[in-house]
């Protein structure tokens, strides 16, 4: 019989990962809905010949404005997480999501309602995206922290299958149900959050920071509920020692220190860089415009192709989670990013002849898109979020991670906003792949200089690497601290550094 280690930690992190459902679901469902005749007829512009069309600028604004809300939500989540705790931010995000969905459902033909609702919905999704991995990293035992954080991408992938399946089932429907049902289906995710919210414990690390030690003990016992002999004294001592170290460093704990302090600045670059590098390699091309793109290159059933691609994706992400602690990150990311670079370059080359893409070229293009998606989801998809969360360490943890997620949403917004113009207005078509080929080399540079091996390392150990100015390539060679295999090790990394050491970036 299969035995799951720390099942309660898995369950609570699974709750937090519900935030990924909205992000994954939205990109795919709206991608399909925006290509439906009934949606174009209701929200497009009537042309001279009496037909309706959604212009590249209209498509760009309606699709990308959710990312503006996500950016605001992720940035404001940092102070809210500091003052209100993780659970209350989850609740605020859930209520905001419900308002945004209802606003979109209230209109049959007003683009303003759709756009405004997507901005409000985006705020809730952004707050979730900033808070969920933070919460997961704080409740997950060290031995399973990597796989748990990678489950964010697995949850996202499952929600993408749901969206693709719903689109495929309704694409022939010529009534408003074809786009209103996919919109309304989003209410399922906040409903699940409201049902289970009461039963999820607050982060013990945050509770200790607020001096609520008795509640922190209760949270620890709930996280380790499967172990009837569990004693929280060791973990509480470790948390209190960790917080004492943070208080000692509190003079450097500020937004300004993230720019002025070379150590904190390096953490920001490593954390935010992971999510930027994850998104600039062209993956959003297929996620946000996959169905439209499949139609443009002449595939007969683009909705079915989208569904098949996301089923393949879930299998790949599942394999990545199972192998999370067994494959070194640096070589994995270097190899898969190389595969993505070649794939997107070939897609660009196939668009060189110009004009309409032939059916044969269309099939070859989609084959290389599938290769890119598989490479992405075996590495960057789950690891980007994991690395960003793990690099946000020390007294500025909330602030660093908020900047990382904010950088993520800015990158996604720029990509989604510019894609219709590049593909249609600039008439690049598949040649858009050349732009992302160049950006893939930026991702490769990030991996080479900034990705280190931290599997099984505690947050305190990782913080020590930054404090000592150790290059990422050397992290795997550093000695490990003796510790219990729990979420909050008793031994801390505590270094006194000189001014010269602090100037190392």
ABEGO torsion letter per residue (X at the ends): XBBBBGAAAAAAAAAAAAAAAAAAAAAAAAAAAAABAAAAAAABBBBAAGBBBBBAAAAAAAAAAAAAAAAAAAAAAAAAAAAAEAAAAAAAAAAAAAAAAAAAAABAABAAAAAAAAAAAAAAAAAAAAAAAAAAAAABBAAAAAAAAAAAAAAAAAAAAAAAAAAAAAAABABAAAAAAAAAAAAAAAAAAAAAAAABBBBAAAAAAAGBAAAAAAAAAAAAAABAABBAAAAAAAAAAAAAAAAAAAAABBAAAAAABAAAAAAAAAAAAAAAAAAAAGAAAAAAAAAAAAAAAGBABAAAAAAAAAAAAAAAAAAAAAAAAABBAAAAAAAAAAAAAAAAAAAAAAAAAEEBBBAAAAAAAAAAAAAAAAAAAABAAAAAAAAAAAABBEAAAAAAAAAAAAAAAAAAAAAAAAAAAAAAAAGAEAAAAAAAAAAAAAAAAAAAAABBBABGBBAAAAAAAAAAGBBAAAAAABBBBBBBBBABBABBBBBBBBAAAAABX
